Protein backbone atom coordinates (compact mmCIF):
# COMPACT_ATOMS: atom_id res chain seq x y z
CA UNK A 1 0.00 0.00 0.00
CA UNK A 2 2.14 2.55 -1.20
CA UNK A 3 1.62 5.88 -2.65
CA UNK A 4 4.86 6.24 -4.23
CA UNK A 5 3.10 5.45 -3.67
CA UNK A 6 2.27 3.63 -3.58
CA UNK A 7 2.87 1.75 -6.86
CA UNK A 8 4.05 0.76 -11.79
CA UNK A 9 5.64 4.12 -11.49
CA UNK A 10 7.04 5.40 -14.72
CA UNK A 11 10.07 7.11 -13.22
CA UNK A 12 12.55 6.79 -10.39
CA UNK A 13 13.26 9.82 -8.26
CA UNK A 14 15.77 10.32 -5.50
CA UNK A 15 14.98 8.23 -2.47
CA UNK A 16 11.76 6.75 -3.86
CA UNK A 17 12.68 3.19 -2.93
CA UNK A 18 13.46 4.28 0.63
CA UNK A 19 10.10 6.04 0.85
CA UNK A 20 8.32 2.90 -0.32
CA UNK A 21 10.12 0.86 2.34
CA UNK A 22 9.25 3.40 5.06
CA UNK A 23 5.64 3.44 3.90
CA UNK A 24 5.55 -0.32 4.41
CA UNK A 25 7.12 -0.04 7.86
CA UNK A 26 5.00 2.84 9.18
CA UNK A 27 1.66 1.61 7.79
CA UNK A 28 2.17 -2.14 8.19
CA UNK A 29 -0.81 -2.70 10.47
CA UNK A 30 -3.17 -0.85 8.12
CA UNK A 31 -1.95 -2.87 5.16
CA UNK A 32 -2.41 -6.07 7.13
CA UNK A 33 -5.99 -5.03 7.85
CA UNK A 34 -6.64 -4.48 4.12
CA UNK A 35 -5.23 -7.84 3.05
CA UNK A 36 -7.19 -9.50 5.85
CA UNK A 37 -10.39 -7.88 4.60
CA UNK A 38 -10.12 -9.16 1.02
CA UNK A 39 -13.25 -11.25 0.24
CA UNK A 40 -11.43 -14.22 -1.28
CA UNK A 41 -13.54 -17.33 -1.87
CA UNK A 42 -10.57 -19.59 -1.13
CA UNK A 43 -6.95 -18.79 -0.24
CA UNK A 44 -5.33 -17.74 -3.53
CA UNK A 45 -2.37 -19.78 -4.72
CA UNK A 46 -1.30 -17.52 -7.61
CA UNK A 47 -1.12 -13.77 -7.04
CA UNK A 48 0.06 -10.93 -9.28
CA UNK A 49 1.17 -7.63 -7.73
CA UNK A 50 0.97 -4.95 -10.44
CA UNK A 51 3.25 -1.98 -9.88
CA UNK A 52 4.83 -3.76 -6.92
CA UNK A 53 7.49 -1.16 -6.11
CA UNK A 54 9.87 -2.58 -3.53
CA UNK A 55 7.38 -5.23 -2.41
CA UNK A 56 5.10 -3.66 0.20
CA UNK A 57 2.05 -5.49 -1.12
CA UNK A 58 3.97 -8.56 -2.22
CA UNK A 59 5.18 -9.39 1.27
CA UNK A 60 1.90 -8.46 2.96
CA UNK A 61 0.14 -10.90 0.62
CA UNK A 62 2.73 -13.62 1.22
CA UNK A 63 2.17 -13.18 4.97
CA UNK A 64 -1.60 -13.26 4.56
CA UNK A 65 -1.63 -16.29 2.22
CA UNK A 66 1.18 -18.65 3.27
CA UNK A 67 0.57 -21.11 0.42
CA UNK A 68 0.63 -18.46 -2.29
CA UNK A 69 3.24 -17.54 -4.88
CA UNK A 70 3.45 -13.92 -6.07
CA UNK A 71 4.48 -12.59 -9.46
CA UNK A 72 5.71 -9.05 -8.77
CA UNK A 73 5.56 -6.67 -11.77
CA UNK A 74 7.18 -3.24 -12.06
CA UNK A 75 8.84 -1.00 -14.63
CA UNK A 76 11.94 -0.50 -12.49
CA UNK A 77 14.79 -3.02 -12.46
CA UNK A 78 16.21 -1.35 -9.34
CA UNK A 79 12.99 -1.74 -7.35
CA UNK A 80 12.64 -5.36 -8.46
CA UNK A 81 16.24 -6.05 -7.40
CA UNK A 82 15.46 -4.58 -3.99
CA UNK A 83 12.36 -6.77 -3.77
CA UNK A 84 14.38 -9.89 -4.62
CA UNK A 85 16.92 -9.03 -1.93
CA UNK A 86 14.12 -8.70 0.62
CA UNK A 87 12.64 -12.02 -0.48
CA UNK A 88 16.01 -13.72 0.04
CA UNK A 89 16.41 -12.12 3.46
CA UNK A 90 12.97 -13.49 4.42
CA UNK A 91 13.68 -16.93 2.97
CA UNK A 92 10.80 -16.38 0.55
CA UNK A 93 12.73 -16.29 -2.74
CA UNK A 94 11.04 -19.54 -3.83
CA UNK A 95 7.63 -17.89 -3.56
CA UNK A 96 8.35 -14.74 -5.57
CA UNK A 97 8.89 -14.21 -9.29
CA UNK A 98 9.75 -10.73 -10.56
CA UNK A 99 8.82 -9.43 -14.00
CA UNK A 100 10.06 -6.12 -15.39
CA UNK A 101 7.41 -4.77 -17.73
CA UNK A 102 5.87 -1.58 -19.05
CA UNK A 103 2.16 -2.09 -18.49
CA UNK A 104 1.39 0.70 -20.95
CA UNK A 105 2.80 -1.50 -23.73
CA UNK A 106 0.34 -3.13 -26.10
CA UNK A 107 1.28 -6.66 -25.09
CA UNK A 108 1.76 -7.70 -21.48
CA UNK A 109 4.17 -10.47 -20.55
CA UNK A 110 2.84 -13.87 -19.57
CA UNK A 111 1.66 -13.47 -15.98
CA UNK A 112 -0.12 -16.79 -15.75
CA UNK A 113 -3.75 -17.13 -14.67
CA UNK A 114 -3.80 -15.69 -11.14
CA UNK A 115 -6.52 -16.09 -8.51
CA UNK A 116 -5.81 -12.61 -7.14
CA UNK A 117 -4.41 -9.46 -8.72
CA UNK A 118 -3.35 -6.63 -6.39
CA UNK A 119 -2.72 -3.07 -7.61
CA UNK A 120 -1.90 -0.53 -4.91
CA UNK A 121 -1.58 3.07 -6.08
CA UNK A 122 -0.42 1.84 -9.49
CA UNK A 123 -3.51 2.01 -11.71
CA UNK A 124 -3.47 5.81 -11.71
CA UNK A 125 -0.05 5.74 -13.41
CA UNK A 126 -1.39 3.88 -16.45
CA UNK A 127 -1.60 5.90 -19.66
CA UNK A 128 -4.85 4.07 -20.50
CA UNK A 129 -6.24 2.63 -17.26
CA UNK A 130 -9.44 1.38 -18.91
CA UNK A 131 -7.40 -0.81 -21.25
CA UNK A 132 -5.30 -2.01 -18.30
CA UNK A 133 -8.43 -2.96 -16.34
CA UNK A 134 -9.68 -5.05 -19.27
CA UNK A 135 -6.27 -6.71 -19.49
CA UNK A 136 -6.46 -7.64 -15.80
CA UNK A 137 -10.00 -9.00 -16.30
CA UNK A 138 -8.82 -11.28 -19.09
CA UNK A 139 -5.75 -12.29 -17.09
CA UNK A 140 -7.62 -13.43 -13.98
CA UNK A 141 -8.84 -16.95 -13.53
CA UNK A 142 -12.67 -17.18 -13.59
CA UNK A 143 -13.92 -16.25 -10.14
CA UNK A 144 -10.63 -14.49 -9.41
CA UNK A 145 -10.43 -11.25 -7.43
CA UNK A 146 -8.91 -7.89 -8.37
CA UNK A 147 -8.05 -5.55 -5.50
CA UNK A 148 -7.43 -1.91 -6.44
CA UNK A 149 -6.06 0.40 -3.75
CA UNK A 150 -6.17 4.16 -4.38
CA UNK A 151 -4.82 7.11 -2.42
CA UNK A 152 -6.72 10.26 -1.58
CA UNK A 153 -3.40 12.09 -2.00
CA UNK A 154 -0.04 12.34 -0.31
CA UNK A 155 0.04 11.76 3.45
CA UNK A 156 0.06 14.70 5.87
CA UNK A 157 2.62 14.81 8.65
CA UNK A 158 2.50 18.20 10.41
CA UNK A 159 -0.17 19.77 12.60
CA UNK A 160 -2.03 22.67 10.96
CA UNK A 161 -0.28 25.18 13.21
CA UNK A 162 3.16 24.19 11.91
CA UNK A 163 5.66 25.47 11.21
CA UNK A 164 5.32 28.30 13.66
CA UNK A 165 6.54 30.95 11.19
CA UNK A 166 4.29 29.73 8.31
CA UNK A 167 1.23 27.94 9.78
CA UNK A 168 -0.68 25.79 7.29
CA UNK A 169 2.37 25.37 5.06
CA UNK A 170 1.83 21.67 4.43
CA UNK A 171 -1.75 22.17 3.27
CA UNK A 172 -0.67 24.88 0.83
CA UNK A 173 2.02 22.54 -0.50
CA UNK A 174 -0.60 19.85 -1.05
CA UNK A 175 -2.93 22.26 -2.85
CA UNK A 176 -0.09 23.15 -5.23
CA UNK A 177 0.80 19.47 -5.64
CA UNK A 178 -2.82 18.56 -6.39
CA UNK A 179 -2.83 21.08 -9.24
CA UNK A 180 0.39 19.56 -10.59
CA UNK A 181 -0.94 16.01 -10.40
CA UNK A 182 -4.30 16.92 -11.91
CA UNK A 183 -2.33 17.71 -15.05
CA UNK A 184 0.31 14.98 -14.94
CA UNK A 185 -1.44 12.09 -13.12
CA UNK A 186 -5.12 12.77 -13.83
CA UNK A 187 -6.39 9.41 -12.55
CA UNK A 188 -4.92 9.73 -9.07
CA UNK A 189 -7.77 9.63 -6.57
CA UNK A 190 -10.19 8.22 -9.16
CA UNK A 191 -13.35 6.34 -8.31
CA UNK A 192 -12.42 2.95 -9.74
CA UNK A 193 -15.82 1.34 -9.13
CA UNK A 194 -17.52 2.43 -12.39
CA UNK A 195 -14.34 1.75 -14.36
CA UNK A 196 -14.12 -1.78 -12.95
CA UNK A 197 -17.76 -2.43 -13.84
CA UNK A 198 -17.19 -1.13 -17.37
CA UNK A 199 -14.25 -3.54 -17.72
CA UNK A 200 -16.54 -6.49 -16.95
CA UNK A 201 -15.91 -6.94 -13.24
CA UNK A 202 -18.48 -7.34 -10.51
CA UNK A 203 -17.54 -4.97 -7.70
CA UNK A 204 -18.24 -6.95 -4.53
CA UNK A 205 -17.13 -4.45 -1.91
CA UNK A 206 -15.45 -1.11 -1.35
CA UNK A 207 -13.78 0.13 1.79
CA UNK A 208 -12.10 3.37 2.79
CA UNK A 209 -9.47 3.31 5.51
CA UNK A 210 -8.48 6.45 7.37
CA UNK A 211 -4.94 6.29 8.70
CA UNK A 212 -3.82 8.46 11.60
CA UNK A 213 -0.82 7.10 13.43
CA UNK A 214 -0.95 9.83 16.07
CA UNK A 215 2.29 11.20 17.46
CA UNK A 216 4.69 8.43 18.37
CA UNK A 217 7.99 8.03 20.12
CA UNK A 218 11.05 5.81 19.99
CA UNK A 219 11.90 3.85 16.85
CA UNK A 220 8.45 4.43 15.38
CA UNK A 221 8.98 8.18 15.60
CA UNK A 222 12.31 7.83 13.81
CA UNK A 223 10.65 5.99 10.94
CA UNK A 224 7.84 8.55 10.75
CA UNK A 225 10.41 11.36 10.65
CA UNK A 226 12.34 9.69 7.84
CA UNK A 227 9.10 9.01 5.97
CA UNK A 228 8.00 12.64 6.35
CA UNK A 229 11.40 13.92 5.24
CA UNK A 230 11.51 11.75 2.12
CA UNK A 231 7.90 12.46 1.20
CA UNK A 232 8.17 16.23 1.59
CA UNK A 233 11.42 16.24 -0.40
CA UNK A 234 9.55 14.59 -3.25
CA UNK A 235 6.63 16.96 -2.81
CA UNK A 236 9.00 19.92 -3.13
CA UNK A 237 9.91 18.87 -6.67
CA UNK A 238 6.33 19.29 -7.87
CA UNK A 239 5.56 22.56 -6.04
CA UNK A 240 8.82 24.55 -6.09
CA UNK A 241 7.80 26.59 -9.16
CA UNK A 242 4.36 27.55 -7.86
CA UNK A 243 4.81 27.95 -4.11
CA UNK A 244 5.09 31.44 -2.61
CA UNK A 245 8.75 32.29 -1.93
CA UNK A 246 8.08 32.54 1.82
CA UNK A 247 6.50 29.09 1.82
CA UNK A 248 9.32 27.57 -0.21
CA UNK A 249 11.85 29.02 2.23
CA UNK A 250 9.90 27.62 5.18
CA UNK A 251 9.70 24.21 3.49
CA UNK A 252 13.45 24.25 2.92
CA UNK A 253 14.02 24.99 6.60
CA UNK A 254 11.97 21.88 7.45
CA UNK A 255 13.98 19.82 4.97
CA UNK A 256 17.37 21.05 6.23
CA UNK A 257 18.36 18.14 8.44
CA UNK A 258 21.21 20.15 9.99
CA UNK A 259 19.13 23.22 10.78
CA UNK A 260 17.22 24.09 13.96
CA UNK A 261 13.88 23.90 12.12
CA UNK A 262 14.45 20.38 10.76
CA UNK A 263 11.51 18.01 10.56
CA UNK A 264 13.68 15.45 12.35
CA UNK A 265 13.79 17.65 15.46
CA UNK A 266 10.00 17.76 15.81
CA UNK A 267 8.07 15.57 18.23
CA UNK A 268 4.61 16.28 16.80
CA UNK A 269 4.78 14.34 13.53
CA UNK A 270 2.10 11.82 12.58
CA UNK A 271 1.02 10.07 9.37
CA UNK A 272 -2.49 11.00 8.24
CA UNK A 273 -3.89 9.69 4.99
CA UNK A 274 -6.86 7.89 3.46
CA UNK A 275 -6.93 4.92 1.14
CA UNK A 276 -9.82 3.23 -0.62
CA UNK A 277 -9.82 -0.38 -1.81
CA UNK A 278 -12.20 -1.96 -4.29
CA UNK A 279 -12.63 -5.75 -4.45
CA UNK A 280 -13.85 -6.77 -7.91
CA UNK A 281 -14.48 -10.28 -9.19
CA UNK A 282 -14.25 -11.80 -12.61
CA UNK A 283 -17.54 -13.62 -12.72
CA UNK A 284 -17.33 -15.03 -16.24
LOVEXRO-896443 format. One line per 5 residues: number of its first residue (from 1); their letters; for each residue x, y, z of C-alpha. Coordinates in steps of 0.05 Angstrom, whole numbers, plus 5000, padded with zeros to 4 digits. Layout:
REM residues N
NUM	A	X,Y,Z  ...
***
This chain:
REM residues 284
1	XXXXX	5000,5000,5000  5043,5051,4976  5032,5118,4947  5097,5125,4915  5062,5109,4927
6	XXXXX	5045,5073,4928  5057,5035,4863  5081,5015,4764  5113,5082,4770  5141,5108,4706
11	XXXXX	5201,5142,4736  5251,5136,4792  5265,5196,4835  5315,5206,4890  5300,5165,4951
16	XXXXX	5235,5135,4923  5254,5064,4941  5269,5086,5013  5202,5121,5017  5166,5058,4994
21	XXXXX	5202,5017,5047  5185,5068,5101  5113,5069,5078  5111,4994,5088  5142,4999,5157
26	XXXXX	5100,5057,5184  5033,5032,5156  5043,4957,5164  4984,4946,5209  4937,4983,5162
31	XXXXX	4961,4943,5103  4952,4879,5143  4880,4899,5157  4867,4910,5082  4895,4843,5061
36	XXXXX	4856,4810,5117  4792,4842,5092  4798,4817,5020  4735,4775,5005  4771,4716,4974
41	XXXXX	4729,4653,4963  4789,4608,4977  4861,4624,4995  4893,4645,4929  4953,4604,4906
46	XXXXX	4974,4650,4848  4978,4725,4859  5001,4781,4814  5023,4847,4845  5019,4901,4791
51	XXXXX	5065,4960,4802  5097,4925,4862  5150,4977,4878  5197,4948,4929  5148,4895,4952
56	XXXXX	5102,4927,5004  5041,4890,4978  5079,4829,4956  5104,4812,5025  5038,4831,5059
61	XXXXX	5003,4782,5012  5055,4728,5024  5043,4736,5099  4968,4735,5091  4967,4674,5044
66	XXXXX	5024,4627,5065  5011,4578,5008  5013,4631,4954  5065,4649,4902  5069,4722,4879
71	XXXXX	5090,4748,4811  5114,4819,4825  5111,4867,4765  5144,4935,4759  5177,4980,4707
76	XXXXX	5239,4990,4750  5296,4940,4751  5324,4973,4813  5260,4965,4853  5253,4893,4831
81	XXXXX	5325,4879,4852  5309,4908,4920  5247,4865,4925  5288,4802,4908  5338,4819,4961
86	XXXXX	5282,4826,5012  5253,4760,4990  5320,4726,5001  5328,4758,5069  5259,4730,5088
91	XXXXX	5274,4661,5059  5216,4672,5011  5255,4674,4945  5221,4609,4923  5153,4642,4929
96	XXXXX	5167,4705,4889  5178,4716,4814  5195,4785,4789  5176,4811,4720  5201,4878,4692
101	XXXXX	5148,4905,4645  5117,4968,4619  5043,4958,4630  5028,5014,4581  5056,4970,4525
106	XXXXX	5007,4937,4478  5026,4867,4498  5035,4846,4570  5083,4791,4589  5057,4723,4609
111	XXXXX	5033,4731,4680  4998,4664,4685  4925,4657,4707  4924,4686,4777  4870,4678,4830
116	XXXXX	4884,4748,4857  4912,4811,4826  4933,4867,4872  4946,4939,4848  4962,4989,4902
121	XXXXX	4968,5061,4878  4992,5037,4810  4930,5040,4766  4931,5116,4766  4999,5115,4732
126	XXXXX	4972,5078,4671  4968,5118,4607  4903,5081,4590  4875,5053,4655  4811,5028,4622
131	XXXXX	4852,4984,4575  4894,4960,4634  4831,4941,4673  4806,4899,4615  4875,4866,4610
136	XXXXX	4871,4847,4684  4800,4820,4674  4824,4774,4618  4885,4754,4658  4848,4731,4720
141	XXXXX	4823,4661,4729  4747,4656,4728  4722,4675,4797  4787,4710,4812  4791,4775,4851
146	XXXXX	4822,4842,4833  4839,4889,4890  4851,4962,4871  4879,5008,4925  4877,5083,4912
151	XXXXX	4904,5142,4952  4866,5205,4968  4932,5242,4960  4999,5247,4994  5001,5235,5069
156	XXXXX	5001,5294,5117  5052,5296,5173  5050,5364,5208  4997,5395,5252  4959,5453,5219
161	XXXXX	4994,5504,5264  5063,5484,5238  5113,5509,5224  5106,5566,5273  5131,5619,5224
166	XXXXX	5086,5595,5166  5025,5559,5196  4986,5516,5146  5047,5507,5101  5037,5433,5089
171	XXXXX	4965,5443,5065  4987,5498,5017  5040,5451,4990  4988,5397,4979  4941,5445,4943
176	XXXXX	4998,5463,4895  5016,5389,4887  4944,5371,4872  4943,5422,4815  5008,5391,4788
181	XXXXX	4981,5320,4792  4914,5338,4762  4953,5354,4699  5006,5300,4701  4971,5242,4738
186	XXXXX	4898,5255,4723  4872,5188,4749  4902,5195,4819  4845,5193,4869  4796,5164,4817
191	XXXXX	4733,5127,4834  4752,5059,4805  4684,5027,4817  4650,5049,4752  4713,5035,4713
196	XXXXX	4718,4964,4741  4645,4951,4723  4656,4977,4653  4715,4929,4646  4669,4870,4661
201	XXXXX	4682,4861,4735  4630,4853,4790  4649,4901,4846  4635,4861,4909  4657,4911,4962
206	XXXXX	4691,4978,4973  4724,5003,5036  4758,5067,5056  4811,5066,5110  4830,5129,5147
211	XXXXX	4901,5126,5174  4924,5169,5232  4984,5142,5269  4981,5197,5321  5046,5224,5349
216	XXXXX	5094,5169,5367  5160,5161,5402  5221,5116,5400  5238,5077,5337  5169,5089,5308
221	XXXXX	5180,5164,5312  5246,5157,5276  5213,5120,5219  5157,5171,5215  5208,5227,5213
226	XXXXX	5247,5194,5157  5182,5180,5119  5160,5253,5127  5228,5278,5105  5230,5235,5042
231	XXXXX	5158,5249,5024  5163,5325,5032  5228,5325,4992  5191,5292,4935  5133,5339,4944
236	XXXXX	5180,5398,4937  5198,5377,4867  5127,5386,4843  5111,5451,4879  5176,5491,4878
241	XXXXX	5156,5532,4817  5087,5551,4843  5096,5559,4918  5102,5629,4948  5175,5646,4961
246	XXXXX	5162,5651,5036  5130,5582,5036  5186,5551,4996  5237,5580,5045  5198,5552,5104
251	XXXXX	5194,5484,5070  5269,5485,5058  5280,5500,5132  5239,5438,5149  5280,5396,5099
256	XXXXX	5347,5421,5125  5367,5363,5169  5424,5403,5200  5383,5464,5216  5344,5482,5279
261	XXXXX	5278,5478,5242  5289,5408,5215  5230,5360,5211  5274,5309,5247  5276,5353,5309
266	XXXXX	5200,5355,5316  5161,5311,5365  5092,5326,5336  5096,5287,5271  5042,5236,5252
271	XXXXX	5020,5201,5187  4950,5220,5165  4922,5194,5100  4863,5158,5069  4861,5098,5023
276	XXXXX	4804,5065,4988  4804,4992,4964  4756,4961,4914  4747,4885,4911  4723,4865,4842
281	XXXX	4710,4794,4816  4715,4764,4748  4649,4728,4746  4653,4699,4675
***
